Amino acid sequence: MESKFFKISEFDCPGFPGSGVNMSKELVSILDNIRKNLQRPIRISSGYRTKEHNESLLKKGYKASKNSEHLRGNAVDIFVNSSSEKWEIVNAAIENSITRIGISSNFIHLDIGDRDGSKPGNVIWTY
């Protein structure tokens, strides 16, 4: 998998070096377009997740989904510092056909789980 703006290691699950190769090529391509449109770096706070890591997040009380798209390499969380950054990321995501968006106080979740019909599209939720 190749990316113009990201190292594949940026998508690695913590404690599992090299696991970023499990990311969807389609999603990484979309993220490259978003990064190009924004004309500034964006920081991935969560990319691919192993089942074990996802379960540990749930045990710690994080609002991770048991069937998270992170487990399939179809989701990322992007760190944000401000409401204006949230706007920029959400706007760029919608312009690049992302139809599943989660908004938290310090990250934006983007996923493509609707592409195969397993999840509904045209949804925005908050954490």
N, CA, C and O atoms as a printed pandas DataFrame, in Angstrom:
     atom_number atom_name residue_name chain_id  residue_number  x_coord  y_coord  z_coord
0              1         N          MET        A               1    0.852   -1.178    0.000
1              2        CA          MET        A               1    0.000    0.000    0.000
2              3         C          MET        A               1    0.894    1.236    0.000
3              4         O          MET        A               1    1.910    1.285    0.694
4              5         N          GLU        A               2    0.507    2.212   -0.775
5              6        CA          GLU        A               2    1.282    3.449   -0.865
6              7         C          GLU        A               2    0.413    4.633   -0.483
7              8         O          GLU        A               2   -0.807    4.618   -0.645
8              9         N          SER        A               3    1.081    5.660    0.030
9             10        CA          SER        A               3    0.401    6.896    0.382
10            11         C          SER        A               3    1.322    8.059    0.038
11            12         O          SER        A               3    2.539    7.970    0.199
12            13         N          LYS        A               4    0.738    9.131   -0.429
13            14        CA          LYS        A               4    1.512   10.325   -0.758
14            15         C          LYS        A               4    1.915   11.107    0.482
15            16         O          LYS        A               4    2.981   11.721    0.512
16            17         N          PHE        A               5    1.062   11.086    1.511
17            18        CA          PHE        A               5    1.261   11.965    2.651
18            19         C          PHE        A               5    1.453   11.259    3.991
19            20         O          PHE        A               5    1.814   11.904    4.976
20            21         N          PHE        A               6    1.223    9.961    4.047
21            22        CA          PHE        A               6    1.302    9.241    5.319
22            23         C          PHE        A               6    2.293    8.099    5.244
23            24         O          PHE        A               6    2.453    7.465    4.201
24            25         N          LYS        A               7    2.959    7.844    6.362
25            26        CA          LYS        A               7    3.730    6.612    6.505
26            27         C          LYS        A               7    2.722    5.553    6.922
27            28         O          LYS        A               7    1.844    5.822    7.742
28            29         N          ILE        A               8    2.835    4.377    6.378
29            30        CA          ILE        A               8    1.887    3.310    6.717
30            31         C          ILE        A               8    1.938    3.027    8.218
31            32         O          ILE        A               8    0.936    2.608    8.797
32            33         N          SER        A               9    3.074    3.248    8.848
33            34        CA          SER        A               9    3.195    3.030   10.295
34            35         C          SER        A               9    2.285    3.961   11.095
35            36         O          SER        A               9    1.976    3.665   12.250
36            37         N          GLU        A              10    1.853    5.068   10.514
37            38        CA          GLU        A              10    0.932    5.971   11.209
38            39         C          GLU        A              10   -0.424    5.300   11.456
39            40         O          GLU        A              10   -1.200    5.756   12.297
40            41         N          PHE        A              11   -0.702    4.233   10.732
41            42        CA          PHE        A              11   -1.968    3.509   10.870
42            43         C          PHE        A              11   -1.839    2.257   11.745
43            44         O          PHE        A              11   -2.820    1.544   11.957
44            45         N          ASP        A              12   -0.629    1.991   12.251
45            46        CA          ASP        A              12   -0.388    0.790   13.058
46            47         C          ASP        A              12   -1.208    0.795   14.344
47            48         O          ASP        A              12   -1.425    1.839   14.958
48            49         N          CYS        A              13   -1.654   -0.383   14.734
49            50        CA          CYS        A              13   -2.287   -0.581   16.033
50            51         C          CYS        A              13   -1.177   -0.516   17.088
51            52         O          CYS        A              13   -0.115   -1.103   16.882
52            53         N          PRO        A              14   -1.390    0.175   18.205
53            54        CA          PRO        A              14   -0.353    0.233   19.239
54            55         C          PRO        A              14    0.084   -1.171   19.670
55            56         O          PRO        A              14   -0.742   -2.035   19.962
56            57         N          GLY        A              15    1.380   -1.370   19.702
57            58        CA          GLY        A              15    1.927   -2.661   20.103
58            59         C          GLY        A              15    2.007   -3.683   18.985
59            60         O          GLY        A              15    2.453   -4.808   19.210
60            61         N          PHE        A              16    1.581   -3.314   17.778
61            62        CA          PHE        A              16    1.590   -4.234   16.651
62            63         C          PHE        A              16    2.224   -3.569   15.428
63            64         O          PHE        A              16    1.532   -3.246   14.462
64            65         N          PRO        A              17    3.545   -3.366   15.476
65            66        CA          PRO        A              17    4.228   -2.720   14.351
66            67         C          PRO        A              17    3.950   -3.448   13.031
67            68         O          PRO        A              17    3.932   -4.677   12.969
68            69         N          GLY        A              18    3.739   -2.670   12.004
69            70        CA          GLY        A              18    3.479   -3.234   10.680
70            71         C          GLY        A              18    2.021   -3.521   10.396
71            72         O          GLY        A              18    1.669   -3.878    9.272
72            73         N          SER        A              19    1.159   -3.369   11.403
73            74        CA          SER        A              19   -0.254   -3.701   11.215
74            75         C          SER        A              19   -0.994   -2.680   10.355
75            76         O          SER        A              19   -2.107   -2.950    9.901
76            77         N          GLY        A              20   -0.398   -1.521   10.125
77            78        CA          GLY        A              20   -1.018   -0.510    9.276
78            79         C          GLY        A              20   -1.233   -0.972    7.840
79            80         O          GLY        A              20   -2.019   -0.372    7.107
80            81         N          VAL        A              21   -0.540   -2.036    7.434
81            82        CA          VAL        A              21   -0.731   -2.567    6.078
82            83         C          VAL        A              21   -2.137   -3.129    5.902
83            84         O          VAL        A              21   -2.568   -3.390    4.778
84            85         N          ASN        A              22   -2.855   -3.316    7.013
85            86        CA          ASN        A              22   -4.222   -3.833    6.946
86            87         C          ASN        A              22   -5.262   -2.758    6.639
87            88         O          ASN        A              22   -6.456   -3.050    6.571
88            89         N          MET        A              23   -4.819   -1.532    6.458
89            90        CA          MET        A              23   -5.748   -0.447    6.144
90            91         C          MET        A              23   -6.293   -0.596    4.725
91            92         O          MET        A              23   -5.612   -1.077    3.820
92            93         N          SER        A              24   -7.527   -0.172    4.565
93            94        CA          SER        A              24   -8.162   -0.165    3.254
94            95         C          SER        A              24   -7.414    0.778    2.316
95            96         O          SER        A              24   -7.148    1.928    2.664
96            97         N          LYS        A              25   -7.080    0.290    1.139
97            98        CA          LYS        A              25   -6.420    1.137    0.135
98            99         C          LYS        A              25   -7.322    2.297   -0.259
99           100         O          LYS        A              25   -6.854    3.414   -0.484
100          101         N          GLU        A              26   -8.623    2.021   -0.340
101          102        CA          GLU        A              26   -9.570    3.077   -0.697
102          103         C          GLU        A              26   -9.552    4.192    0.348
103          104         O          GLU        A              26   -9.510    5.370   -0.006
104          105         N          LEU        A              27   -9.582    3.827    1.635
105          106        CA          LEU        A              27   -9.588    4.841    2.687
106          107         C          LEU        A              27   -8.286    5.639    2.699
107          108         O          LEU        A              27   -8.317    6.859    2.858
108          109         N          VAL        A              28   -7.160    4.980    2.537
109          110        CA          VAL        A              28   -5.877    5.691    2.519
110          111         C          VAL        A              28   -5.822    6.661    1.342
111          112         O          VAL        A              28   -5.300    7.768    1.476
112          113         N          SER        A              29   -6.351    6.259    0.204
113          114        CA          SER        A              29   -6.406    7.149   -0.961
114          115         C          SER        A              29   -7.285    8.371   -0.670
115          116         O          SER        A              29   -6.930    9.494   -1.030
116          117         N          ILE        A              30   -8.425    8.149   -0.020
117          118        CA          ILE        A              30   -9.302    9.262    0.357
118          119         C          ILE        A              30   -8.589   10.191    1.331
119          120         O          ILE        A              30   -8.684   11.413    1.216
120          121         N          LEU        A              31   -7.874    9.608    2.290
121          122        CA          LEU        A              31   -7.138   10.432    3.263
122          123         C          LEU        A              31   -6.055   11.258    2.588
123          124         O          LEU        A              31   -5.812   12.400    2.977
124          125         N          ASP        A              32   -5.399   10.686    1.575
125          126        CA          ASP        A              32   -4.425   11.455    0.796
126          127         C          ASP        A              32   -5.097   12.662    0.140
127          128         O          ASP        A              32   -4.547   13.764    0.148
128          129         N          ASN        A              33   -6.294   12.452   -0.429
129          130        CA          ASN        A              33   -7.023   13.557   -1.059
130          131         C          ASN        A              33   -7.427   14.617   -0.034
131          132         O          ASN        A              33   -7.325   15.816   -0.294
132          133         N          ILE        A              34   -7.884   14.163    1.126
133          134        CA          ILE        A              34   -8.251   15.110    2.188
134          135         C          ILE        A              34   -7.038   15.928    2.594
135          136         O          ILE        A              34   -7.124   17.148    2.726
136          137         N          ARG        A              35   -5.915   15.265    2.792
137          138        CA          ARG        A              35   -4.670   15.955    3.188
138          139         C          ARG        A              35   -4.246   16.953    2.110
139          140         O          ARG        A              35   -3.828   18.069    2.418
140          141         N          LYS        A              36   -4.354   16.553    0.871
141          142        CA          LYS        A              36   -4.008   17.442   -0.251
142          143         C          LYS        A              36   -4.919   18.671   -0.256
143          144         O          LYS        A              36   -4.449   19.795   -0.433
144          145         N          ASN        A              37   -6.215   18.455   -0.062
145          146        CA          ASN        A              37   -7.176   19.560   -0.046
146          147         C          ASN        A              37   -6.925   20.523    1.108
147          148         O          ASN        A              37   -7.053   21.737    0.944
148          149         N          LEU        A              38   -6.573   19.993    2.262
149          150        CA          LEU        A              38   -6.334   20.836    3.439
150          151         C          LEU        A              38   -5.020   21.610    3.342
151          152         O          LEU        A              38   -4.869   22.666    3.958
152          153         N          GLN        A              39   -4.086   21.091    2.580
153          154        CA          GLN        A              39   -2.764   21.696    2.411
154          155         C          GLN        A              39   -2.028   21.858    3.736
155          156         O          GLN        A              39   -1.308   22.833    3.949
156          157         N          ARG        A              40   -2.223   20.886    4.619
157          158        CA          ARG        A              40   -1.486   20.859    5.888
158          159         C          ARG        A              40   -1.532   19.437    6.425
159          160         O          ARG        A              40   -2.423   18.664    6.073
160          161         N          PRO        A              41   -0.576   19.091    7.274
161          162        CA          PRO        A              41   -0.569   17.729    7.836
162          163         C          PRO        A              41   -1.799   17.461    8.693
163          164         O          PRO        A              41   -2.368   18.374    9.292
164          165         N          ILE        A              42   -2.199   16.195    8.739
165          166        CA          ILE        A              42   -3.205   15.742    9.690
166          167         C          ILE        A              42   -2.607   14.545   10.432
167          168         O          ILE        A              42   -1.831   13.772    9.869
168          169         N          ARG        A              43   -2.981   14.409   11.695
169          170        CA          ARG        A              43   -2.394   13.371   12.536
170          171         C          ARG        A              43   -3.431   12.287   12.844
171          172         O          ARG        A              43   -4.514   12.565   13.359
172          173         N          ILE        A              44   -3.071   11.066   12.519
173          174        CA          ILE        A              44   -3.930    9.919   12.788
174          175         C          ILE        A              44   -3.746    9.529   14.254
175          176         O          ILE        A              44   -2.633    9.234   14.690
176          177         N          SER        A              45   -4.843    9.530   15.008
177          178        CA          SER        A              45   -4.740    9.105   16.406
178          179         C          SER        A              45   -5.099    7.634   16.566
179          180         O          SER        A              45   -4.714    7.011   17.556
180          181         N          SER        A              46   -5.829    7.068   15.608
181          182        CA          SER        A              46   -6.140    5.642   15.627
182          183         C          SER        A              46   -6.430    5.190   14.204
183          184         O          SER        A              46   -7.217    5.809   13.488
184          185         N          GLY        A              47   -5.791    4.115   13.812
185          186        CA          GLY        A              47   -6.016    3.536   12.488
186          187         C          GLY        A              47   -6.505    2.110   12.638
187          188         O          GLY        A              47   -7.572    1.860   13.199
188          189         N          TYR        A              48   -5.712    1.177   12.133
189          190        CA          TYR        A              48   -6.070   -0.233   12.243
190          191         C          TYR        A              48   -6.041   -0.658   13.719
191          192         O          TYR        A              48   -5.191   -0.207   14.487
192          193         N          ARG        A              49   -6.975   -1.525   14.097
193          194        CA          ARG        A              49   -6.997   -2.083   15.448
194          195         C          ARG        A              49   -7.126   -3.601   15.384
195          196         O          ARG        A              49   -7.893   -4.149   14.593
196          197         N          THR        A              50   -6.357   -4.258   16.236
197          198        CA          THR        A              50   -6.557   -5.690   16.404
198          199         C          THR        A              50   -7.771   -5.895   17.305
199          200         O          THR        A              50   -8.187   -4.982   18.019
200          201         N          LYS        A              51   -8.328   -7.087   17.266
201          202        CA          LYS        A              51   -9.470   -7.413   18.126
202          203         C          LYS        A              51   -9.079   -7.232   19.598
203          204         O          LYS        A              51   -9.867   -6.717   20.391
204          205         N          GLU        A              52   -7.878   -7.651   19.957
205          206        CA          GLU        A              52   -7.409   -7.548   21.340
206          207         C          GLU        A              52   -7.311   -6.092   21.784
207          208         O          GLU        A              52   -7.723   -5.747   22.891
208          209         N          HIS        A              53   -6.772   -5.250   20.927
209          210        CA          HIS        A              53   -6.641   -3.830   21.282
210          211         C          HIS        A              53   -8.017   -3.188   21.409
211          212         O          HIS        A              53   -8.260   -2.407   22.329
212          213         N          ASN        A              54   -8.907   -3.514   20.496
213          214        CA          ASN        A              54  -10.257   -2.950   20.553
214          215         C          ASN        A              54  -10.957   -3.374   21.849
215          216         O          ASN        A              54  -11.621   -2.562   22.495
216          217         N          GLU        A              55  -10.806   -4.634   22.221
217          218        CA          GLU        A              55  -11.403   -5.126   23.472
218          219         C          GLU        A              55  -10.807   -4.428   24.691
219          220         O          GLU        A              55  -11.511   -4.151   25.662
220          221         N          SER        A              56   -9.495   -4.144   24.635
221          222        CA          SER        A              56   -8.873   -3.441   25.767
222          223         C          SER        A              56   -9.409   -2.014   25.888
223          224         O          SER        A              56   -9.551   -1.500   26.997
224          225         N          LEU        A              57   -9.705   -1.376   24.769
225          226        CA          LEU        A              57  -10.301   -0.035   24.804
226          227         C          LEU        A              57  -11.685   -0.083   25.444
227          228         O          LEU        A              57  -12.036    0.779   26.249
228          229         N          LEU        A              58  -12.464   -1.098   25.080
229          230        CA          LEU        A              58  -13.801   -1.257   25.660
230          231         C          LEU        A              58  -13.711   -1.467   27.172
231          232         O          LEU        A              58  -14.487   -0.884   27.929
232          233         N          LYS        A              59  -12.769   -2.295   27.609
233          234        CA          LYS        A              59  -12.593   -2.558   29.043
234          235         C          LYS        A              59  -12.180   -1.303   29.808
235          236         O          LYS        A              59  -12.510   -1.144   30.984
236          237         N          LYS        A              60  -11.456   -0.417   29.131
237          238        CA          LYS        A              60  -11.016    0.837   29.752
238          239         C          LYS        A              60  -12.108    1.899   29.750
239          240         O          LYS        A              60  -11.917    2.987   30.292
240          241         N          GLY        A              61  -13.250    1.591   29.144
241          242        CA          GLY        A              61  -14.372    2.518   29.140
242          243         C          GLY        A              61  -14.476    3.425   27.931
243          244         O          GLY        A              61  -15.327    4.314   27.900
244          245         N          TYR        A              62  -13.619    3.217   26.926
245          246        CA          TYR        A              62  -13.726    4.018   25.711
246          247         C          TYR        A              62  -14.974    3.604   24.947
247          248         O          TYR        A              62  -15.420    2.461   25.050
248          249         N          LYS        A              63  -15.532    4.520   24.189
249          250        CA          LYS        A              63  -16.740    4.239   23.420
250          251         C          LYS        A              63  -16.384    3.616   22.071
251          252         O          LYS        A              63  -16.812    4.092   21.020
252          253         N          ALA        A              64  -15.604    2.560   22.120
253          254        CA          ALA        A              64  -15.269    1.813   20.910
254          255         C          ALA        A              64  -16.404    0.841   20.616
255          256         O          ALA        A              64  -17.039    0.314   21.530
256          257         N          SER        A              65  -16.645    0.615   19.355
257          258        CA          SER        A              65  -17.693   -0.323   18.948
258          259         C          SER        A              65  -17.133   -1.743   18.930
259          260         O          SER        A              65  -15.982   -1.954   18.546
260          261         N          LYS        A              66  -17.937   -2.704   19.339
261          262        CA          LYS        A              66  -17.504   -4.111   19.298
262          263         C          LYS        A              66  -17.254   -4.578   17.867
263          264         O          LYS        A              66  -16.451   -5.481   17.634
264          265         N          ASN        A              67  -17.940   -3.964   16.918
265          266        CA          ASN        A              67  -17.717   -4.304   15.507
266          267         C          ASN        A              67  -17.190   -3.082   14.754
267          268         O          ASN        A              67  -17.650   -2.755   13.660
268          269         N          SER        A              68  -16.226   -2.430   15.363
269          270        CA          SER        A              68  -15.621   -1.208   14.824
270          271         C          SER        A              68  -15.041   -1.428   13.427
271          272         O          SER        A              68  -14.478   -2.481   13.130
272          273         N          GLU        A              69  -15.190   -0.431   12.594
273          274        CA          GLU        A              69  -14.576   -0.473   11.266
274          275         C          GLU        A              69  -13.052   -0.390   11.347
275          276         O          GLU        A              69  -12.368   -0.707   10.374
276          277         N          HIS        A              70  -12.514    0.029   12.487
277          278        CA          HIS        A              70  -11.057    0.006   12.695
278          279         C          HIS        A              70  -10.536   -1.430   12.581
279          280         O          HIS        A              70   -9.415   -1.649   12.122
280          281         N          LEU        A              71  -11.343   -2.402   12.997
281          282        CA          LEU        A              71  -10.941   -3.812   12.961
282          283         C          LEU        A              71  -10.744   -4.318   11.539
283          284         O          LEU        A              71  -10.015   -5.284   11.310
284          285         N          ARG        A              72  -11.391   -3.668   10.594
285          286        CA          ARG        A              72  -11.315   -4.060    9.186
286          287         C          ARG        A              72  -10.397   -3.136    8.381
287          288         O          ARG        A              72  -10.222   -3.317    7.176
288          289         N          GLY        A              73   -9.810   -2.136    9.068
289          290        CA          GLY        A              73   -8.958   -1.179    8.357
290          291         C          GLY        A              73   -9.756   -0.170    7.566
291          292         O          GLY        A              73   -9.233    0.476    6.658
292          293         N          ASN        A              74  -11.029   -0.035    7.914
293          294        CA          ASN        A              74  -11.919    0.868    7.189
294          295         C          ASN        A              74  -12.207    2.160    7.937
295          296         O          ASN        A              74  -13.134    2.884    7.574
296          297         N          ALA        A              75  -11.427    2.467    8.983
297          298        CA          ALA        A              75  -11.697    3.668    9.780
298          299         C          ALA        A              75  -10.414    4.279   10.316
299          300         O          ALA        A              75   -9.415    3.596   10.541
300          301         N          VAL        A              76  -10.476    5.587   10.512
301          302        CA          VAL        A              76   -9.408    6.309   11.194
302          303         C          VAL        A              76  -10.016    7.347   12.117
303          304         O          VAL        A              76  -11.131    7.820   11.899
304          305         N          ASP        A              77   -9.272    7.687   13.140
305          306        CA          ASP        A              77   -9.574    8.846   13.970
306          307         C          ASP        A              77   -8.469    9.856   13.710
307          308         O          ASP        A              77   -7.285    9.519   13.703
308          309         N          ILE        A              78   -8.878   11.098   13.496
309          310        CA          ILE        A              78   -7.933   12.174   13.199
310          311         C          ILE        A              78   -7.950   13.158   14.356
311          312         O          ILE        A              78   -9.000   13.689   14.716
312          313         N          PHE        A              79   -6.778   13.399   14.938
313          314        CA          PHE        A              79   -6.659   14.324   16.051
314          315         C          PHE        A              79   -6.993   15.745   15.600
315          316         O          PHE        A              79   -6.548   16.185   14.540
316          317         N          VAL        A              80   -7.781   16.465   16.414
317          318        CA          VAL        A              80   -8.109   17.861   16.128
318          319         C          VAL        A              80   -7.917   18.701   17.388
319          320         O          VAL        A              80   -8.130   18.228   18.504
320          321         N          ASN        A              81   -7.515   19.947   17.190
321          322        CA          ASN        A              81   -7.266   20.880   18.297
322          323         C          ASN        A              81   -8.392   21.877   18.525
323          324         O          ASN        A              81   -8.526   22.418   19.623
324          325         N          SER        A              82   -9.201   22.126   17.503
325          326        CA          SER        A              82  -10.167   23.216   17.611
326          327         C          SER        A              82  -11.423   22.916   16.803
327          328         O          SER        A              82  -11.457   21.996   15.986
328          329         N          SER        A              83  -12.452   23.719   17.055
329          330        CA          SER        A              83  -13.693   23.541   16.302
330          331         C          SER        A              83  -13.493   23.886   14.829
331          332         O          SER        A              83  -14.149   23.302   13.966
332          333         N          SER        A              84  -12.598   24.823   14.532
333          334        CA          SER        A              84  -12.353   25.145   13.121
334          335         C          SER        A              84  -11.660   23.979   12.413
335          336         O          SER        A              84  -11.920   23.736   11.234
336          337         N          GLU        A              85  -10.784   23.256   13.112
337          338        CA          GLU        A              85  -10.179   22.058   12.516
338          339         C          GLU        A              85  -11.231   20.977   12.287
339          340         O          GLU        A              85  -11.190   20.268   11.281
340          341         N          LYS        A              86  -12.176   20.852   13.224
341          342        CA          LYS        A              86  -13.264   19.889   13.041
342          343         C          LYS        A              86  -14.024   20.213   11.763
343          344         O          LYS        A              86  -14.297   19.329   10.951
344          345         N          TRP        A              87  -14.360   21.479   11.593
345          346        CA          TRP        A              87  -15.085   21.910   10.397
346          347         C          TRP        A              87  -14.308   21.545    9.135
347          348         O          TRP        A              87  -14.867   20.979    8.196
348          349         N          GLU        A              88  -13.016   21.875    9.119
349          350        CA          GLU        A              88  -12.185   21.602    7.942
350          351         C          GLU        A              88  -12.161   20.110    7.606
351          352         O          GLU        A              88  -12.314   19.728    6.446
352          353         N          ILE        A              89  -11.967   19.268    8.630
353          354        CA          ILE        A              89  -11.885   17.821    8.396
354          355         C          ILE        A              89  -13.233   17.277    7.925
355          356         O          ILE        A              89  -13.293   16.522    6.955
356          357         N          VAL        A              90  -14.306   17.656    8.605
357          358        CA          VAL        A              90  -15.635   17.162    8.223
358          359         C          VAL        A              90  -15.982   17.617    6.813
359          360         O          VAL        A              90  -16.466   16.821    6.008
360          361         N          ASN        A              91  -15.745   18.874    6.507
361          362        CA          ASN        A              91  -16.039   19.404    5.181
362          363         C          ASN        A              91  -15.236   18.663    4.103
363          364         O          ASN        A              91  -15.785   18.262    3.077
364          365         N          ALA        A              92  -13.936   18.487    4.347
365          366        CA          ALA        A              92  -13.088   17.777    3.376
366          367         C          ALA        A              92  -13.521   16.318    3.235
367          368         O          ALA        A              92  -13.478   15.756    2.140
368          369         N          ALA        A              93  -13.938   15.709    4.343
369          370        CA          ALA        A              93  -14.398   14.313    4.290
370          371         C          ALA        A              93  -15.645   14.191    3.421
371          372         O          ALA        A              93  -15.732   13.300    2.576
372          373         N          ILE        A              94  -16.596   15.074    3.626
373          374        CA          ILE        A              94  -17.831   15.036    2.839
374          375         C          ILE        A              94  -17.525   15.294    1.366
375          376         O          ILE        A              94  -18.098   14.644    0.491
376          377         N          GLU        A              95  -16.630   16.234    1.088
377          378        CA          GLU        A              95  -16.236   16.506   -0.302
378          379         C          GLU        A              95  -15.587   15.291   -0.955
379          380         O          GLU        A              95  -15.589   15.161   -2.179
380          381         N          ASN        A              96  -15.027   14.393   -0.125
381          382        CA          ASN        A              96  -14.365   13.197   -0.643
382          383         C          ASN        A              96  -15.193   11.927   -0.420
383          384         O          ASN        A              96  -14.651   10.827   -0.313
384          385         N          SER        A              97  -16.512   12.102   -0.354
385          386        CA          SER        A              97  -17.481   10.998   -0.326
386          387         C          SER        A              97  -17.456   10.140    0.937
387          388         O          SER        A              97  -17.882    8.985    0.898
388          389         N          ILE        A              98  -16.973   10.672    2.044
389          390        CA          ILE        A              98  -17.090    9.975    3.323
390          391         C          ILE        A              98  -18.491   10.248    3.852
391          392         O          ILE        A              98  -18.897   11.404    3.974
392          393         N          THR        A              99  -19.232    9.186    4.168
393          394        CA          THR        A              99  -20.614    9.344    4.622
394          395         C          THR        A              99  -20.845    8.793    6.029
395          396         O          THR        A              99  -21.986    8.664    6.471
396          397         N          ARG        A             100  -19.749    8.466    6.732
397          398        CA          ARG        A             100  -19.839    8.010    8.124
398          399         C          ARG        A             100  -18.811    8.796    8.933
399          400         O          ARG        A             100  -17.605    8.609    8.770
400          401         N          ILE        A             101  -19.300    9.677    9.805
401          402        CA          ILE        A             101  -18.424   10.603   10.526
402          403         C          ILE        A             101  -18.828   10.641   11.995
403          404         O          ILE        A             101  -20.002   10.808   12.324
404          405         N          GLY        A             102  -17.844   10.485   12.868
405          406        CA          GLY        A             102  -18.056   10.620   14.302
406          407         C          GLY        A             102  -17.274   11.814   14.810
407          408         O          GLY        A             102  -16.138   12.038   14.393
408          409         N          ILE        A             103  -17.870   12.580   15.707
409          410        CA          ILE        A             103  -17.226   13.795   16.205
410          411         C          ILE        A             103  -17.059   13.699   17.716
411          412         O          ILE        A             103  -18.021   13.493   18.455
412          413         N          SER        A             104  -15.826   13.853   18.150
413          414        CA          SER        A             104  -15.469   13.842   19.571
414          415         C          SER        A             104  -14.873   15.201   19.922
415          416         O          SER        A             104  -14.706   16.058   19.054
416          417         N          SER        A             105  -14.557   15.388   21.184
417          418        CA          SER        A             105  -13.959   16.658   21.599
418          419         C          SER        A             105  -12.563   16.846   21.018
419          420         O          SER        A             105  -12.141   17.978   20.783
420          421         N          ASN        A             106  -11.833   15.739   20.782
421          422        CA          ASN        A             106  -10.457   15.896   20.297
422          423         C          ASN        A             106  -10.111   15.043   19.076
423          424         O          ASN        A             106   -8.941   14.961   18.701
424          425         N          PHE        A             107  -11.091   14.415   18.458
425          426        CA          PHE        A             107  -10.820   13.693   17.215
426          427         C          PHE        A             107  -12.074   13.628   16.349
427          428         O          PHE        A             107  -13.198   13.797   16.821
428          429         N          ILE        A             108  -11.834   13.376   15.067
429          430        CA          ILE        A             108  -12.896   13.113   14.094
430          431         C          ILE        A             108  -12.692   11.697   13.590
431          432         O          ILE        A             108  -11.600   11.338   13.151
432          433         N          HIS        A             109  -13.739   10.897   13.654
433          434        CA          HIS        A             109  -13.720    9.521   13.149
434          435         C          HIS        A             109  -14.281    9.530   11.722
435          436         O          HIS        A             109  -15.341   10.102   11.467
436          437         N          LEU        A             110  -13.564    8.897   10.809
437          438        CA          LEU        A             110  -14.033    8.739    9.429
438          439         C          LEU        A             110  -13.986    7.263    9.085
439          440         O          LEU        A             110  -12.991    6.593    9.362
440          441         N          ASP        A             111  -15.055    6.746    8.482
441          442        CA          ASP        A             111  -14.981    5.354    8.039
442          443         C          ASP        A             111  -15.781    5.134    6.768
443          444         O          ASP        A             111  -16.628    5.940    6.383
444          445         N          ILE        A             112  -15.477    4.010    6.134
445          446        CA          ILE        A             112  -16.122    3.655    4.867
446          447         C          ILE        A             112  -16.889    2.342    5.020
447          448         O          ILE        A             112  -16.987    1.566    4.070
448          449         N          GLY        A             113  -17.427    2.094    6.200
449          450        CA          GLY        A             113  -18.164    0.868    6.475
450          451         C          GLY        A             113  -19.430    0.696    5.671
451          452         O          GLY        A             113  -19.967   -0.408    5.580
452          453         N          ASP        A             114  -19.911    1.777    5.087
453          454        CA          ASP        A             114  -21.126    1.696    4.273
454          455         C          ASP        A             114  -20.850    1.191    2.862
455          456         O          ASP        A             114  -21.788    0.862    2.135
456          457         N          ARG        A             115  -19.596    1.123    2.464
457          458        CA          ARG        A             115  -19.270    0.766    1.081
458          459         C          ARG        A             115  -19.722   -0.649    0.719
459          460         O          ARG        A             115  -20.076   -0.914   -0.430
460          461         N          ASP        A             116  -19.711   -1.559    1.698
461          462        CA          ASP        A             116  -20.116   -2.935    1.415
462          463         C          ASP        A             116  -21.517   -3.249    1.943
463          464         O          ASP        A             116  -21.956   -4.398    1.918
464          465         N          GLY        A             117  -22.211   -2.214    2.421
465          466        CA          GLY        A             117  -23.572   -2.400    2.906
466          467         C          GLY        A             117  -23.678   -2.895    4.338
467          468         O          GLY        A             117  -24.781   -3.141    4.827
468          469         N          SER        A             118  -22.530   -3.048    5.027
469          470        CA          SER        A             118  -22.574   -3.576    6.388
470          471         C          SER        A             118  -22.985   -2.537    7.423
471          472         O          SER        A             118  -23.408   -2.893    8.523
472          473         N          LYS        A             119  -22.865   -1.257    7.083
473          474        CA          LYS        A             119  -23.222   -0.183    7.995
474          475         C          LYS        A             119  -24.004    0.884    7.212
475          476         O          LYS        A             119  -23.826    1.014    6.001
476          477         N          PRO        A             120  -24.854    1.633    7.888
477          478        CA          PRO        A             120  -25.596    2.701    7.177
478          479         C          PRO        A             120  -24.664    3.859    6.809
479          480         O          PRO        A             120  -23.697    4.145    7.515
480          481         N          GLY        A             121  -24.972    4.506    5.709
481          482        CA          GLY        A             121  -24.242    5.694    5.294
482          483         C          GLY        A             121  -25.024    6.947    5.626
483          484         O          GLY        A             121  -26.130    6.877    6.163
484          485         N          ASN        A             122  -24.448    8.093    5.305
485          486        CA          ASN        A             122  -25.081    9.397    5.537
486          487         C          ASN        A             122  -25.445    9.590    7.008
487          488         O          ASN        A             122  -26.565    9.979    7.340
488          489         N          VAL        A             123  -24.469    9.308    7.887
489          490        CA          VAL        A             123  -24.665    9.447    9.329
490          491         C          VAL        A             123  -23.509   10.213    9.959
491          492         O          VAL        A             123  -22.352   10.091    9.556
492          493         N          ILE        A             124  -23.867   11.003   10.961
493          494        CA          ILE        A             124  -22.892   11.694   11.805
494          495         C          ILE        A             124  -23.312   11.445   13.237
495          496         O          ILE        A             124  -24.493   11.562   13.564
496          497         N          TRP        A             125  -22.366   11.102   14.096
497          498        CA          TRP        A             125  -22.653   10.878   15.506
498          499         C          TRP        A             125  -21.614   11.589   16.357
499          500         O          TRP        A             125  -20.572   12.022   15.865
500          501         N          THR        A             126  -21.918   11.699   17.635
501          502        CA          THR        A             126  -20.975   12.306   18.580
502          503         C          THR        A             126  -20.605   11.272   19.639
503          504         O          THR        A             126  -21.319   10.294   19.859
504          505         N          TYR        A             127  -19.483   11.515   20.277
505          506        CA          TYR        A             127  -18.997   10.651   21.350
506          507         C          TYR        A             127  -19.160   11.380   22.668
507          508         O          TYR        A             127  -18.813   10.840   23.719
